Amino acid sequence: MSDKSKIEWTDATWNPIRGCTKISPGCKHCYAETFAERWRGIKGHPFEFGFDLRVVPEKLGDPLRWNQPRMIFVNSMSDLFHQNVPDEFIEKICRVMMAANWHTYQILTKRSDRMRDLLKTKLRQAAEATHIWWGVSVENQRHGLPRVDQLRETPARVRFLSVEPLLEDLGTVNLKDIHWMIVGGESGPGARPIESNWVISLRDQCKKEKVPFFFKQWGGVRKKESGRELEGETYSEFPNRMYGPVPSFSDRVALLQSVNSLLSV
């Protein structure tokens, strides 16, 4: 878990799950896989098994140890709704998020069908929590836009789109009941190009529908050089955040013990 994430739209990352598998064109140059595979075989390293999917129960209680409210990107190195992650483990992660409600959690998936089904049933309480934001990745029309429709079918109180890497013009996007949009180009070796008119179209649609818009980056091989200005402006809009009270140290210790007991069941 990192409390100083370099991802522009979050404060921290929390990875009780590590590893994933590719399912659509947006996965082609996965930054998480590239990073994880560097450490394969290094005994004792968090990624000694590379990008193989595995759950990490010892990381479950981490948010309860933080006494300063943060925006936390959940499973930046995986996908919470991967088909090989048991429902029970997803439920445990949600229990922690509900308990440590002084943070804001950002969950992002490409497996929107499973997320929709679980948010309607086993995860209904977490879906309705205002401090937990549920999002889907959107890279193109064919794979990405159906995820938006499935996200809209959930009972989530806060729904968002991560349009990154943006690989083509998405045309008109139905933003009904969508509360935030992040847009970005692909970065790193082999980065696929992004066109400014694609981004401008999405910004204008968000403005029209009053959806907060965050432009993360133009990307490319040297993303720092290309920056994140769009027509001379930097867009860093967020939905309104709802903060729960931060418990005292002793109360957080008791809460951690209680949650640990619950998680061991």
N, C-alpha and C positions, 0 to 999 in steps of 0.2 A: 504494500500500500504506500502510495506516495502522497505527501501533503503539499507538494509544490509541482503540480502537473504543468507541463509545457503546452498542453492543449488549451487553446485560447478561450474556449467557452466553459471551462470548468476550473475548479480549484485543486481537486485531488482525485486520485483514482483508488479503487478498491477492487481487488481481484480474488474473490473466494473461488473462482473457476479460472483455469488456465488452458489455453489451447482451443482450436476450432478446426473447421473444415470449410472449404470453399463451396459456395452454392450459386453464385451469380457473377456477372462481369465485374461488379464493384470489388470483388475479392481478389482480382487478378494480381495486384501488387500490394497485398496486405502488409501494412507496416508492422503489425503485431507478430505475424509469422516470421518476417525477416529478422526482427529483433530476437525472438525466442530461439530460432534455430542457430543463432551465433553461439549459444551456450549449451547446445546439446552435448551430453556426455561429460559435462563438467560437474563432478560429484559435489553435492551439497548446494549447488546453485538453484534458485527458484525455477529455472528453466532447464534443468539438467536433462529433462525428457523432451526438450525442444517444444514444438507446438502441438504435441499430443494432448488430446483433451483429458483433463483430470480435475476433480474437485479438490478444494483445499480447506477442509473443515477448520483448521487452526486459524484461519483468517476471518472466520465468521464474526467474531466479536469486536473487530477492530474499530468500527465507527463509535462504539460506546466509550472508547478510551479518549476520544477527542472532545475537548471541552469548548472549542471555538467552532461556531457554525461554519460549515463549508458546503460548497456545491461539490458533490461526489459523483463522478462518472463510474458507474457500476460495471465491472468486467470490461475494462478497456482492452484486455488481452483475451477476450473470449466473447461468447454470446450466451446470455442467460438462458435463452430458450432453445439452445441446441438440443437436438432430438435425443442425445445420449446423456443429458443431465436429468437425473430423476426428479419427478414432481416434488418429492419430499425435500430435496435439497433446495429447490427454488423457494418452497414455502419457508424454509428456515432463513434464507436470505431476507425474505419479506418480513419475517418476524423481527429481525434485527433492525430493518429500516423503520418499522413501525415504532419500535422501542426508542431508537435514537432519532427522535423526530425534531431535534434542533438543527439537523442537517437537511439539505435539499439533495435528492438523489435523481440521477439522470440515467435511465436505462434505455439502451439502443439495441435493436435487433433487426436482422433480415428474415427472421422466422416469425413473421407477424401472424400467421394462422394459429400457431401454438400459443403465442402471447394472447391473442384474442380469446381463445377458448379458455385459458386458465384465468384471465382477468374476469371472465364472466362467471367463474365457478370458484375454484379453490382460493384464488387471489383477489376476490371481490373487495375485501376490506382494504387491501393495499391499493387497488385501482382507484378507490374513492378518496384516498389520502391526498391532500393538496401539496404535501412536501415531496411527493414521489412523482416524477415526470416520466412518462412512457413515450418512447419514440421509435421510429422506423427509419432505415436507410433507404435512400432513393437515388439511384444512379442513372436510370434511364426510364423510358416509358414502359417498356415491356415488363421489366422485373420490379421496378420501383413503384409505379403508380398503383398497381393492385395492393401493395402493402399499405398505401395511404387509406384506401377504402377499408381494409381490414382493421387498421388502427381506429378508424372512425366508428367501427362496429363495437369497440370496447367501451366499458363504462368508465374509462379513465377520466379523472378530473382535469389533468394537464396532458395534452398530446403534442408531440413535436416531430419535426422532420429534420433529418440530417441528410442534406442533398450533397453528398460528398463520397467519392469523386463524381462531380457532375460530368457526364460523358456525352450528353447531347441536349438539344433543345427539348424541354419537357412539354412545350405548348401550354395550354391552359390547365392549371392544377386546381382541383376542387379543394378549397381551403376551409370549407365549412367545418366548424368544431376543431380546427387546428389552432394551437395557441403559440407556436413558435416555429421559425424556420432557420436552420443553419445551412449555408451554402459554401462550397469550397471546391477548388480544383485539386487534381491529383498531384502529389509531389514525389520527388525521388527519381532514381534511375528508371527510364522507360515511361515516365509520366505521360499520360494521354492528354492531349490539348483541351483547353476550355475556351469557349468563345464569349466575349464580353456581352454580346446581345442576349445570350442565354441567361446570364446573371441579372442583367438589367430587367429582363422580362419578369423574373421571379421577384426581384425587389419591388417592381411596380405592382405586381399582383398582391404582394403582402401589404404594401402601402394602401392599396384600394380596400382590402379586406380588414385592415387594422390588425395585422398579424406581426408581432415583433420579428425583426429581420436581423440576422447576424451573418456578416460576410467574413469567413474565416481566412481565406487565402486564395490567391491566383494559382499557387502551386508551381509546378515545373521542377526542373532539376535543381535550381537554386531558388527555393521558395522565399528566402529572406530578401533576395534582391527584387523579386516581383511584388512583395508586400501584400497588403490587403485593402488598399484604397479602391473605391469604386466611384468613378467620375468625381474624383477629388475629395470624397468623404469616406470616413471609416464608420462602418455600421456594426454596433455592438449592443443591439437591443436584446432584452430578456423579458420573459413573462414576470409578473409580480411574484415575489417569493413570500411564502408563509413560514414564519419561524416559530418553533415550539420553544418553551423555556429550557434553558440549560440547567440540569440538576446540579446540586452540589457534588463535590468529590465523593463524599461518603454515599450519597444516593446513587451516583453512577457506578460505584463499586458494587453496591447491592443489586443494581439493575443488571450489571454484567454477570454477577453470580446467578441471578435468577434466569437470565437468558441462556447462560451456559448450561444450567441444569435442564432447561427446556430443550436445548439443541441436542443434548446427549440422549434424549429419549428416542 
